[in-house]
């Protein structure tokens, strides 16, 4: 029996993975990641880095972050405490959904992982205080290929559920997408 159910979203390649916990009166046990079962979703890549994120206050935003090739990465994002509005923005220039976004609510009790493919920017808004996330990434962080999109970009048009209370200076000052933006070519 598989411990994971893969659910498609409206954006090609962007998926929700529903984890299948095993529980009893004491609580439950679940796998956050299993290479044997999730290998087909990695397209021949491996998990190279696992990151942990903590956001202390409600309504803060992190992102929208991405890396250019050769460090473009798939991310398996799971919320292990709190509630987040998790967003992926399609930056693949040849995609029918270029600059379209999709969001999922992730929380500690919903047993969901958001699979954000290469060529997407990723960010989230904390919908509760003290949110904690685990990211399993298919590429290591590389400062020279790291970039981002301003989360308030009008062309992206992300409808954040709460007024943004906190954001890093780096994310707040990121450029908006303009007509010269070539996207992320994979």
C-alpha positions in Angstrom: 0.0 0.0 0.0 1.3 3.4 -0.9 1.7 6.0 1.8 1.1 8.8 -0.8 -1.7 9.9 -3.1 -0.7 12.3 -5.9 -3.3 14.9 -6.9 -3.0 17.1 -10.0 -3.5 20.9 -9.9 -4.6 23.2 -12.7 -0.9 23.9 -13.5 1.0 21.2 -15.3 3.6 19.5 -13.1 2.4 21.2 -9.9 1.0 18.6 -7.5 -0.4 18.0 -4.1 0.8 14.9 -2.3 -1.6 13.5 0.3 0.3 11.6 2.9 -1.4 8.5 4.4 -0.8 8.4 8.2 -1.1 5.3 10.3 -2.8 6.1 13.6 -4.2 4.7 16.8 -5.2 6.0 20.2 -1.7 7.4 20.8 -1.7 9.5 17.7 -0.2 8.7 14.3 2.9 8.1 12.2 3.5 9.2 8.6 6.2 9.5 6.1 7.1 13.1 4.9 9.2 11.7 2.1 10.0 8.3 0.7 12.4 8.1 -2.2 11.2 4.7 -3.3 7.6 5.8 -3.6 8.2 9.4 -4.8 11.1 8.7 -7.2 8.9 8.9 -10.3 8.1 12.6 -9.3 11.8 13.5 -9.2 12.5 12.8 -12.9 15.8 11.1 -12.2 16.9 13.6 -9.5 17.5 13.1 -5.8 16.7 15.1 -2.7 19.9 17.2 -2.2 18.9 19.5 0.6 16.3 19.6 3.4 15.4 23.0 4.8 13.4 24.0 7.9 11.6 27.3 8.0 10.0 29.1 11.0 7.7 32.1 10.7 6.8 33.5 14.1 3.9 35.9 13.2 0.7 35.6 11.4 0.3 37.3 7.9 4.0 37.5 7.1 5.1 36.5 3.6 8.2 34.7 2.4 9.0 34.6 -1.3 8.4 34.3 -4.2 11.8 32.5 -4.6 13.3 30.4 -7.4 16.7 29.4 -8.8 17.7 29.4 -12.5 19.3 26.2 -14.1 21.5 24.4 -13.4 20.3 24.8 -9.8 16.5 25.0 -10.6 14.9 22.8 -8.0 11.8 20.8 -7.2 10.5 21.4 -3.7 8.4 19.1 -1.6 6.9 21.6 1.0 5.2 20.4 4.1 3.8 22.5 7.0 4.5 20.7 10.3 3.1 23.4 12.6 0.6 26.1 12.0 -1.3 27.0 8.8 0.0 28.6 5.6 -1.2 29.8 2.2 1.4 28.2 0.0 1.8 29.6 -3.5 3.5 28.4 -6.7 3.9 30.8 -9.7 4.6 29.3 -13.1 7.6 31.0 -14.7 8.1 28.5 -17.6 8.0 30.7 -20.7 6.7 27.9 -23.0 3.9 26.9 -20.6 0.3 27.6 -21.3 0.0 28.8 -17.7 3.0 31.2 -17.7 2.6 33.7 -14.9 -0.5 31.8 -13.5 -0.4 30.8 -9.9 -2.0 28.2 -7.7 -2.2 28.1 -3.9 -2.9 25.4 -1.3 -3.7 25.8 2.4 -1.2 23.6 4.2 -1.5 22.8 7.9 0.0 20.5 10.5 -3.1 18.2 10.5 -4.0 18.0 6.8 -1.2 15.5 5.7 -0.5 17.4 2.5 2.8 18.2 0.7 3.0 20.7 -2.1 5.3 19.5 -4.9 6.6 22.7 -6.6 8.4 21.8 -9.8 11.4 23.4 -11.4 10.5 26.6 -13.3 8.1 27.8 -10.6 8.6 30.6 -8.0 7.4 29.6 -4.5 6.3 31.6 -1.5 3.8 31.5 1.4 1.9 33.5 3.9 1.6 32.4 7.4 -2.1 32.2 8.5 -1.3 31.6 12.1 1.5 32.4 14.5 4.5 30.0 14.8 4.4 28.3 11.4 7.1 25.7 10.6 7.8 24.1 7.3 10.1 21.4 5.9 11.3 21.7 2.3 12.9 18.7 0.6 14.8 20.1 -2.4 16.3 18.5 -5.5 19.1 21.0 -5.8 21.3 22.8 -3.2 20.9 26.5 -2.7 23.2 28.6 -5.0 23.4 32.3 -4.4 24.5 33.0 -8.0 21.4 31.5 -9.5 18.9 32.6 -6.8 16.2 35.0 -7.8 12.6 36.0 -7.0 9.5 37.8 -8.0 7.9 40.6 -5.9 5.0 38.9 -4.1 2.9 42.0 -4.8 3.6 41.9 -8.5 0.4 43.0 -10.3 1.0 40.7 -13.3 1.1 37.7 -11.1 -2.0 39.0 -9.3 -1.7 36.8 -6.2 -4.6 37.3 -3.9 -3.0 36.9 -0.5 -5.7 36.0 2.1 -4.5 38.6 4.7 -2.9 42.0 4.5 0.9 41.4 4.6 2.3 42.4 8.0 5.9 41.3 7.5 8.2 40.7 4.6 11.9 40.8 4.2 13.5 43.9 2.6 14.9 41.6 -0.1 11.5 40.2 -1.1 9.7 43.6 -0.8 12.2 45.2 -3.1 12.3 42.5 -5.8 11.4 43.8 -9.3 8.0 43.3 -10.9 7.7 41.2 -14.0 8.1 43.4 -17.1 8.0 42.7 -20.9 11.7 41.7 -20.9 11.3 39.0 -18.3 12.2 35.7 -20.1 11.0 33.4 -17.4 12.9 30.3 -16.4 14.0 28.2 -19.3 14.7 24.6 -18.3 
